[in-house]
Amino acid sequence: MTTNKGRVFLSGTVHKDYTWEHISPEHIIVFIYSGEMTLSYGKSTLSFVAGDTILVPKNQLIRVFKTPVDGQPFKAVSMLLPEEELRKFYQDRTVLENWEENMAKQRPIKPHPLLESFFGSLFSYFDMQHELPDSLVPIKIQEALTIIDEVDKKASAILGTFSEIGKIDLEKYMEEHFMYNLPLERFAFLTGRSLTTFKSDFKKVFKATPGKWLTEKRLNLAHYKLTTKKQKATEVYLSAGFENLSHFSFAFKKAFGYSPSNITNHQQSKGF
């Protein structure tokens, strides 16, 4: 369930886990009321629980897992921060300049009573029968930014830095993110390239086409999870980067000569 209040969203799941891959063109601030949220980016994973406030920077490829905890549904409020509001807030402020790129990954914002009070006040709006007035949204965004700038200067530095995605290390990025099911156009954008340049650079680096390399890497990851981690095909195909189970099963059998469901029999026949 997702309820929209301008650029403020209340999300909840009741009796089941929920996962999806996501790239936001805007920074997002998330405050968790109940449940647990796990964010996976590249080979790193962070988990957050009730009371945590998280900064999810823009143009970051993530896989999101929302999980109910102790019978309580996952429930969080998310605030999207458009660049126009950020520029308005930071035009007369000085931000930190000595922060590293990896600090811009998903990260908690330092806990503070002001944050809890602010997001507690937002929650009450979702009991209203009417939408949050559009005129109130910028006010709430500026209030959130004021608190963050006061309690966490590093988070504020991320929000107050404005730059386009530059050309980054293609090999490193693809090795860390091949398991995300994205079209090549998105991989090109996230590595700071046009699609044509991405394909050209990719072939120079990996000596293979993106499609062939991605399929091979994803199948090898899936095979490892099935054999070593003893996971089931239904648990593996999404996390390995395949869109659906039938496509995964077809590609797996074509590559290895047996289906994922028969992997145990195959191992036994080989004496494993």
C-alpha positions as CSV (number, residue, x, y, z in Angstrom):
1,M,0.0,0.0,0.0
2,T,1.4,3.4,-0.9
3,T,-0.4,6.7,-0.2
4,N,0.8,9.8,-1.9
5,K,0.9,13.2,-0.2
6,G,2.6,15.4,-2.8
7,R,6.2,14.3,-2.4
8,V,5.6,12.5,0.8
9,F,4.7,8.8,0.8
10,L,3.5,6.4,3.4
11,S,4.3,2.8,2.6
12,G,3.4,-0.4,4.3
13,T,3.3,-4.1,3.9
14,V,1.1,-6.2,6.1
15,H,1.7,-9.9,5.9
16,K,4.5,-10.5,3.4
17,D,8.0,-9.4,2.4
18,Y,8.3,-7.0,-0.5
19,T,11.3,-6.4,-2.8
20,W,12.1,-4.4,-5.9
21,E,15.0,-2.7,-7.6
22,H,15.0,1.1,-7.7
23,I,16.8,4.1,-9.0
24,S,15.5,7.5,-7.9
25,P,16.3,10.7,-9.9
26,E,15.9,12.6,-6.6
27,H,17.3,12.1,-3.1
28,I,14.9,10.4,-0.7
29,I,14.7,10.6,3.1
30,V,13.0,7.6,4.8
31,F,11.9,7.3,8.4
32,I,10.8,3.8,9.6
33,Y,7.9,3.6,11.9
34,S,7.8,-0.2,12.1
35,G,9.2,-3.3,10.4
36,E,12.6,-3.6,8.8
37,M,14.1,-2.3,5.5
38,T,17.2,-3.8,3.9
39,L,19.0,-1.9,1.1
40,S,21.4,-3.8,-1.1
41,Y,23.7,-1.9,-3.5
42,G,26.5,-3.6,-5.3
43,K,27.9,-6.2,-2.9
44,S,27.0,-4.2,0.2
45,T,23.9,-4.6,2.4
46,L,22.5,-2.4,5.1
47,S,19.5,-3.1,7.3
48,F,17.4,-0.5,9.1
49,V,14.7,-0.8,11.8
50,A,12.0,1.3,13.5
51,G,13.3,4.7,14.5
52,D,16.0,4.9,11.8
53,T,16.2,7.7,9.3
54,I,17.9,6.9,6.1
55,L,19.3,9.0,3.2
56,V,18.9,7.3,-0.2
57,P,20.9,9.4,-2.6
58,K,19.7,10.0,-6.2
59,N,20.9,7.9,-9.1
60,Q,22.0,5.0,-6.9
61,L,21.0,1.5,-8.0
62,I,19.6,-0.4,-5.1
63,R,17.5,-3.5,-4.3
64,V,15.0,-2.8,-1.5
65,F,13.6,-5.4,0.9
66,K,10.7,-4.4,3.2
67,T,9.8,-6.9,6.0
68,P,7.2,-7.0,8.7
69,V,8.7,-7.6,12.2
70,D,7.0,-9.2,15.3
71,G,3.6,-9.1,13.7
72,Q,3.9,-5.4,12.9
73,P,3.6,-4.3,9.2
74,F,6.5,-2.5,7.5
75,K,5.5,1.2,7.7
76,A,7.7,4.2,6.7
77,V,7.3,7.7,5.5
78,S,9.4,8.8,2.5
79,M,10.1,12.3,1.4
80,L,11.4,13.0,-2.1
81,L,13.7,16.0,-2.3
82,P,13.5,17.8,-5.6
83,E,16.6,19.7,-6.7
84,E,14.8,23.0,-6.9
85,E,14.0,22.8,-3.1
86,L,17.6,21.7,-2.3
87,R,19.1,24.6,-4.3
88,K,16.8,27.0,-2.6
89,F,17.8,25.7,0.9
90,Y,21.6,25.5,0.2
91,Q,22.1,28.7,-1.8
92,D,23.3,30.6,1.3
93,R,24.8,27.7,3.2
94,T,28.3,26.3,3.2
95,V,28.5,22.5,3.0
96,L,31.4,20.1,3.7
97,E,33.7,19.5,0.8
98,N,36.0,16.8,2.1
99,W,33.6,13.8,1.9
100,E,34.3,10.7,-0.2
101,E,32.1,9.2,-2.9
102,N,31.4,6.0,-1.0
103,M,29.9,8.1,1.8
104,A,27.1,8.9,-0.7
105,K,25.7,5.4,-0.6
106,Q,22.6,4.6,1.4
107,R,23.4,5.6,5.0
108,P,21.6,6.4,8.3
109,I,21.2,10.0,9.4
110,K,22.3,10.5,12.9
111,P,19.4,9.9,15.3
112,H,18.0,12.9,17.1
113,P,14.8,13.8,19.0
114,L,14.1,16.6,16.4
115,L,14.0,14.0,13.6
116,E,11.7,11.7,15.5
117,S,9.4,14.6,16.4
118,F,9.3,15.9,12.8
119,F,8.4,12.5,11.3
120,G,5.9,11.8,14.0
121,S,4.1,15.0,13.0
122,L,4.1,13.9,9.4
123,F,2.5,10.6,10.3
124,S,-0.6,12.3,11.6
125,Y,-1.3,13.8,8.1
126,F,-2.1,10.3,6.8
127,D,-5.2,10.1,9.0
128,M,-6.6,13.0,7.1
129,Q,-9.3,12.4,4.5
130,H,-7.8,14.9,2.1
131,E,-4.4,15.2,0.4
132,L,-1.7,17.2,2.1
133,P,-2.0,20.6,0.5
134,D,0.6,21.2,-2.1
135,S,1.6,24.5,-0.5
136,L,2.6,22.7,2.7
137,V,5.0,20.2,1.0
138,P,7.8,22.7,0.3
139,I,7.5,24.0,3.9
140,K,7.9,20.5,5.3
141,I,10.9,19.8,3.0
142,Q,12.6,23.0,4.2
143,E,11.9,22.0,7.8
144,A,13.4,18.5,7.2
145,L,16.5,20.0,5.6
146,T,17.0,22.4,8.5
147,I,17.0,19.6,11.0
148,I,19.3,17.4,8.9
149,D,21.8,20.3,8.5
150,E,21.8,20.8,12.2
151,V,22.2,17.1,13.3
152,D,24.3,15.5,10.5
153,K,26.6,17.7,8.5
154,K,27.8,14.8,6.3
155,A,24.3,14.0,5.2
156,S,23.7,17.7,4.6
157,A,26.8,17.8,2.4
158,I,25.4,15.0,0.2
159,L,22.1,16.9,-0.2
160,G,23.9,20.2,-0.9
161,T,26.2,18.9,-3.6
162,F,25.0,19.3,-7.2
163,S,26.7,17.5,-10.0
164,E,25.9,15.3,-12.9
165,I,27.0,11.6,-13.1
166,G,30.6,11.6,-14.4
167,K,32.3,8.8,-16.3
168,I,33.2,6.2,-13.7
169,D,35.2,2.9,-13.6
170,L,33.2,0.6,-15.8
171,E,34.8,-2.6,-14.7
172,K,34.4,-2.0,-11.0
173,Y,30.8,-0.8,-11.4
174,M,29.7,-3.8,-13.5
175,E,31.4,-6.3,-11.3
176,E,29.5,-4.9,-8.3
177,H,26.1,-4.4,-10.0
178,F,25.7,-7.1,-12.7
179,M,23.1,-8.9,-10.6
180,Y,20.6,-6.0,-11.1
181,N,18.1,-6.6,-13.8
182,L,18.4,-3.3,-15.8
183,P,18.4,-2.5,-19.5
184,L,21.7,-1.5,-21.0
185,E,20.5,2.1,-21.3
186,R,20.3,2.4,-17.5
187,F,23.8,0.8,-17.0
188,A,25.1,3.3,-19.5
189,F,23.5,6.2,-17.7
190,L,24.7,5.1,-14.3
191,T,28.3,4.8,-15.5
192,G,28.2,8.2,-17.1
193,R,28.1,7.1,-20.7
194,S,25.9,7.1,-23.8
195,L,24.7,3.7,-24.8
196,T,27.1,3.7,-27.8
197,T,30.1,4.6,-25.6
198,F,29.0,2.1,-23.0
199,K,28.9,-0.8,-25.5
200,S,32.3,0.2,-27.0
201,D,34.0,0.6,-23.6
202,F,32.4,-2.6,-22.3
203,K,33.9,-4.6,-25.2
204,K,37.3,-3.1,-24.6
205,V,37.2,-3.9,-20.9
206,F,35.6,-7.3,-20.9
207,K,36.3,-8.6,-24.4
208,A,32.6,-9.6,-24.7
209,T,29.3,-8.0,-25.5
210,P,27.3,-6.7,-22.4
211,G,24.5,-9.2,-23.0
212,K,26.7,-12.3,-23.1
213,W,28.9,-11.2,-20.2
214,L,25.8,-10.3,-18.0
215,T,24.1,-13.6,-18.7
216,E,27.3,-15.6,-17.9
217,K,27.9,-13.7,-14.7
218,R,24.3,-14.0,-13.5
219,L,24.2,-17.8,-14.3
220,N,27.4,-18.4,-12.4
221,L,26.1,-16.5,-9.4
222,A,22.9,-18.5,-9.5
223,H,24.8,-21.7,-9.8
224,Y,26.8,-20.8,-6.7
225,K,23.7,-20.0,-4.7
226,L,22.0,-23.2,-5.7
227,T,25.0,-25.5,-5.0
228,T,26.9,-23.8,-2.2
229,K,24.2,-21.8,-0.5
230,K,21.6,-24.5,-1.1
231,Q,19.0,-22.0,-2.0
232,K,16.0,-22.8,-4.2
233,A,15.5,-21.5,-7.7
234,T,12.5,-19.4,-6.6
235,E,14.9,-17.7,-4.1
236,V,17.7,-17.2,-6.6
237,Y,16.4,-16.0,-9.9
238,L,15.6,-12.4,-8.8
239,S,18.7,-11.9,-6.7
240,A,20.8,-13.1,-9.6
241,G,19.3,-10.6,-12.0
242,F,16.7,-12.6,-14.0
243,E,13.3,-11.1,-14.7
244,N,11.3,-14.3,-14.2
245,L,11.7,-17.9,-13.2
246,S,10.9,-19.4,-16.6
247,H,13.6,-17.3,-18.3
248,F,16.1,-18.2,-15.6
249,S,15.3,-22.0,-15.9
250,F,15.6,-21.9,-19.7
251,A,19.0,-20.0,-19.6
252,F,20.3,-22.2,-16.8
253,K,19.6,-25.5,-18.6
254,K,21.0,-24.2,-21.8
255,A,24.3,-23.2,-20.1
256,F,24.7,-26.2,-17.7
257,G,22.8,-29.0,-19.4
258,Y,20.4,-29.5,-16.5
259,S,17.6,-27.5,-14.9
260,P,17.9,-25.7,-11.6
261,S,15.3,-28.1,-10.1
262,N,17.6,-31.1,-11.0
263,I,20.8,-29.7,-9.6
264,T,20.7,-32.0,-6.5
265,N,20.4,-35.1,-8.7
266,H,23.2,-33.9,-10.9
267,Q,25.5,-33.4,-7.9
268,Q,24.7,-36.8,-6.6
269,S,25.5,-38.4,-9.9
270,K,28.9,-36.6,-9.9
271,G,29.6,-37.9,-6.4
272,F,29.2,-34.6,-4.5
